[in-house]
Amino acid sequence: MAARWWRRALRGICGAALFLSQLSVLSGRESTEIPPYVTNCPSNGLCSRLPPDCMTCNTNYSCIYGKTATFDCKVKPHVHCVQENFTINMTCQFCWQLATSDYVCTNSTNCMTVSCPRQRYNATCTVRDHIHCLGNRVFPKMLYCNWTGGYKWSTALALSITLGGFGADRFYLGQWREGLGKLFSFGGLGIWTLIDVLLIGVGYVGPADGSLYI
């Protein structure tokens, strides 16, 4: 009985040792992996010149909005540069409060730009690499639909004035049913033609795909 108990105990000890050795190997592998942000962090330069994704700063949310503030920063692991601890000056504002030229947002071609009221869509915005700000650098934002399908307002207006009675303006904008209606009714005996000239002139009637004129 004693011998059997010792065999079981020895097997348990060996199994635990094997598990711990495998765990140490796995943790060693994880520690040697290079994070993806390192590819955007050039080496041997000044740390303060690196993109914001390469550093970690002590965020001071008590700074005065719109005023320049100084923050203590250090580079992230695996980033090699000169002077790893440094300070940077940036305007006290959250990333979503930046000017539209300081971030890039996704676009949507599924919403109507020519509508009343004008439609909005949920966009995901990312701050440009050289801009420093507080909070998350990727944030959601409601934006107006502003995509274009290549239709020209001047062309649509010219067709409406010259060939509107034959529905050429509606055909150009991709509105085939309205174009056929104008064609077979001779522009609604001229009334529909005049109305379309006014509606296209003020931009109320736009492309069928909901895009903006160029």
N, C-alpha and C positions, 0 to 999 in steps of 0.2 A: 504493500500500500504506500509506504513512504517513498519507494523508488518511483512509483507511478506519479505521485504528487510532485516529486522533483522534476520529472520529465515535463509535466504540464506547466509548471512554473518556468522552466527553462525555455519552453516554446513561447510562452507569453512574453518573456523578457526579450527574446530574439525578434518577435514580431513588432514589439514596441520600438526596438532599436532600428529595425528596418524602416518603419514608418517615419521616425524622426530623421533618419538619414535622407529619405526621399523628400521630406518637407524642407530640409535645409538646402537640398539641391534646387528645388523649385523656387524657393525664395531667393537663392543666389542668381538664378536665371532672370527673375523679374527685376532684380536690382541692377543687372547689367544692361537691360533694355534701354534704348535711347528714346526719350519722349518725342512725339511728333513735332513739338514746337521748336526743337533744336535746329531743324532744317531752315528755319527763318531767322536764326540768330547767328550772324557772321562772327567769326572768331578774331581775336587779336586787336579789336578796336576798343574805343571807349565804351564802357558799360552804359553810360548815360545816353549814348547815341543809338542804342538798340531799340527795336520796336517794343511797344508796351507788353506784348505777349511773352517777351523774354525776361521780364522782371516782375517782382512783387513789391508793392509799396504799402507803407503804413497809411491807410486811408484815414483822413481827418475829415469826418462829416460835419464838424463844427465850423468849418471855414465859411466865409461870407460869400454867398452866391454871386457869381460874376466877377469876383476879385481874384487876383493871382495869389496862389498859395504854394508853399514849399512842402514837399513830401520826402520822407526818408525811404530809400528803395535799396533793394539788393537783387542780384540776378537769380534766376531759377537754377536748380541743379542741372549739371551737364553743360552749362553755358560758360564759355571761356572768353574772358575779356579783361581789360585793364581797369583796375579800381572797382572791385565787386560791390562795395558799399558806397552809395552816392546819394545825392539829392536832385530832384527835378522840380521845376516850376511849371505849374499848369493852372488853367482857369478852373475855379471851383464851380463845377456843374456836372450833372449826371450825363451819361452818354446819350440818353434819349432826348436831352435838351440841346444837343449840338445843332449847328446849322446843317441844312440839308446837304451841303457840299462836303461835309465831314464824314458821311457814311453812305453806304451803298445798300439798296433795298431790292428785294425780289420784285419782279413785275408780274402782272396778271393780264392775260388776254381773254379772260372769261367774263369780264364785267363790261357794262355799257358805259362808255365815256360820254356819249351824247344822250342824256336823259335828264329829266326834271323830277325830283332833285338829282343832282349829279351823284353817281354811285361811288362808294368807297370799297376797298378790299383790304384784307389782313395781309400785311407784308412782314417779312423778316429782314431786319436791317443789321448790318455789320459795320462797325467803326473802321475807318481806314487805318492802315498800319502805323502811320506816323502821328496819330492823334491820341493824346492822353485825356482821360475823363474818369469820372467816378462811376462805380456800379458795373453792371454787366455790359460787355462790349457787343453782345448780340441781344437784340431786343425786338419785340413785336411793335408794330405801329399801323394805324389806320391811315391809308393814303387814298387820294382821289385816283380814279382810273385815268391813265394818261398815255396809253399805248396808241400806236397808229398803224394802220394797214396800208399806208402809201397813197391814200386818196388825197387829191389836191382840191382845196376849196375854190380856187380860181377856175379850175377846169369844170367843176360841177356848176358853178354860177354861169360860166360862159355857155355851157350846154343848155342850161335852163332858159337863158335869154334867147338863144338862137334856134335850138331844136327841142325846146321844152314841149312844144305841141305834139311831138312824136314820142315823148317819154324818154328821150336820150339821157336826160339828167338822172332819172330814176334807174335806168339800165346801168349807167356808169356807177352809181352808188350801190349796185347789187340788189336793188329793190325791183325784182322782176314782175311781180304781180301789179304793183303800182304803175310800172312802166307800160305793161300791156293795157292797163286800164286807160292811161292817157293816150296811148297809140290808137286804140279803137274808138275813143270818144273825142278824138281830135283835141286833146288837151282840155277835156271838159268844156268844149266850145270856147276855149280861151280863158275861162275863169280859173280852172285848175292850174293852168300855166302861169298866170299872174301870181296866184297864191304861192306856188312853188318858188318862183323867183324871190319873193319876200322871205319865205321860210329858209331857203338855202342862203340867202344874203345875210341873214342874221345868225346863221349857224344852228337853227333849230332842227333842221333836217340834215342828218349826217349819214355816213356809210352804214349799210345794213349789218355789218359785223360789229357795230358798236364802237369803232375806233375813232380817233381824232383826225381831223384834217391835218395835212402838212403844209 
